[in-house]
Amino acid sequence: MNDLDVLHVFCAPDGTHGNALGVVRDAPRTYPGQDARQARARELGFSETVFVDDPERGVLDIYTPTFRLPFAGHPLVGAAWLLDIEVLELAVGEIFARQDGEFTWITARAEWAPARTLQQYATAAEVDALPAPPPGEGWLYAWAWEDEAAGRVRARAFPRRDDGIDEDEATGAAALLLTAQLGRALNIRQGKGSQLLTAPGPDGLIELGGRVRFGAQV
């Protein structure tokens, strides 16, 4: 079994871009404790690394380079694609997943996502012009309409948490928050060209989907 799979999640239609994700499949054997997992996530330097505690039940543990997360979007979409399972188990609850052609979808709630500042700009060009990171503190999700009628959004994400990640290429949790705020399905172009799709459902549930591809196996 591979010690580490590197995926790219929320790729563009041509397979480029996407947010890099480290997936450790045999986590109880290779990294049995939180300290070891945090050290490995810091060493890898991805925006998130996911540790698989049970591949059949989909039990996962997610880390940034500096702390553990109860929920994150791109690790769950990537893990659902890699493990090819329909249910993922996190502390927040069960996450249902499905495959639909080239897209992998998860169903989640916006309230599971960590808080972010969602700041709207007048044009996509203003979002493009932002430095990485912009001045200020706290997680910033900068967005503007590319085509409001069609639900097309231009977005960039800046963690601003001093962990080496100046800009997050594709942020599923922020996409959930923006979808909940706007109350409509979105087609988001984030970072250098990643694509995230969302679709609100009943009872506060939101589907989040994108393309996934292999980056490397170690």
LUMGU-607180 format. One record per residue (C-alpha): residue in three letters; y, z, x. Coordinates in steps of 0.5 Angstrom, whole numbers, plus 500, padded with zeros to 3 digits. Layout:
N
ALAYZX ...
% end
This chain:
218
MET500500500 ASN507498502 ASP511504505 LEU517501502 ASP519495498 VAL526492498 LEU528489491 HIS535485489 VAL536487482 PHE541484477 CYS541477481 ALA545471479 PRO542465476 ASP540462482 GLY537468485 THR542470490 HIS546477490 GLY544483486 ASN544490488 ALA539492494 LEU534497492 GLY529501496 VAL522503492 VAL518508495 ARG511507491 ASP507513494 ALA512518494 PRO508524493 ARG504522500 THR510520504 TYR516524502 PRO513530498 GLY519534498 GLN527533495 ASP529534502 ALA525529505 ARG527524500 GLN534525501 ALA534524508 ARG530517507 ALA535515502 ARG541517507 GLU537513513 LEU536507508 GLY543507506 PHE542503499 SER546505494 GLU540508491 THR533509493 VAL527510488 PHE521514489 VAL515513485 ASP511519483 ASP506516478 PRO506509478 GLU501509472 ARG506513468 GLY512511471 VAL515517474 LEU521516478 ASP525520482 ILE532517484 TYR537518490 THR543516493 PRO545517500 THR548524499 PHE545526492 ARG539526487 LEU541522480 PRO538524473 PHE539517471 ALA541510474 GLY541503472 HIS539498477 PRO533503480 LEU530503473 VAL530495472 GLY528494479 ALA522499478 ALA520497471 TRP519490474 LEU516492480 LEU511496477 ASP510492471 ILE510498466 GLU513499459 VAL515506460 LEU519510465 GLU519517465 LEU525521468 ALA528528466 VAL533525461 GLY527522457 GLU523516456 ILE526509458 PHE522503455 ALA522497459 ARG520490457 GLN520483460 ASP523477457 GLY522471461 GLU526471468 PHE529478465 THR527485466 TRP530490460 ILE531497460 THR533501453 ALA537507455 ARG543511452 ALA550511455 GLU551519455 TRP545519460 ALA550515465 PRO554519470 ALA561519469 ARG566514471 THR573511470 LEU573505467 GLN579501468 GLN581495465 TYR585490468 ALA589484465 THR586478469 ALA579477473 ALA584475479 GLU587482479 VAL580485479 ASP578480485 ALA584482489 LEU582490489 PRO581492496 ALA574496497 PRO575501496 PRO582502492 PRO586508494 GLY584514489 GLU578519488 GLY572518484 TRP568513481 LEU572507479 TYR569501475 ALA574496475 TRP574490469 ALA577485466 TRP575480461 GLU573473463 ASP572470456 GLU573476451 ALA570472445 ALA564470449 GLY563477451 ARG564475459 VAL567481464 ARG569481471 ALA567487474 ARG567491481 ALA565498482 PHE567503487 PRO563510488 ARG569513493 ARG564518495 ASP564518502 ASP557516503 GLY558509506 ILE558505500 ASP565502499 GLU563497493 ASP557497489 GLU554490488 ALA551491481 THR552498477 GLY547499471 ALA550505469 ALA557503468 ALA555497464 LEU552502459 LEU558506459 LEU563500458 THR558497453 ALA558503449 GLN566503449 LEU567496447 GLY561496442 ARG559489443 ALA554485448 LEU556484455 ASN555479460 ILE558482466 ARG559478473 GLN560484478 GLY561484486 LYS560478489 GLY556475484 SER551479480 GLN549478473 LEU548484468 LEU547483461 THR547489455 ALA546489448 PRO547495443 GLY542497439 PRO541502433 ASP542510434 GLY546509440 LEU541505444 ILE543500449 GLU539495452 LEU540493460 GLY537487463 GLY537482469 ARG533478474 VAL530482480 ARG527479486 PHE523481492 GLY527482499 ALA522485503 GLN516489504 VAL515495510 
% end
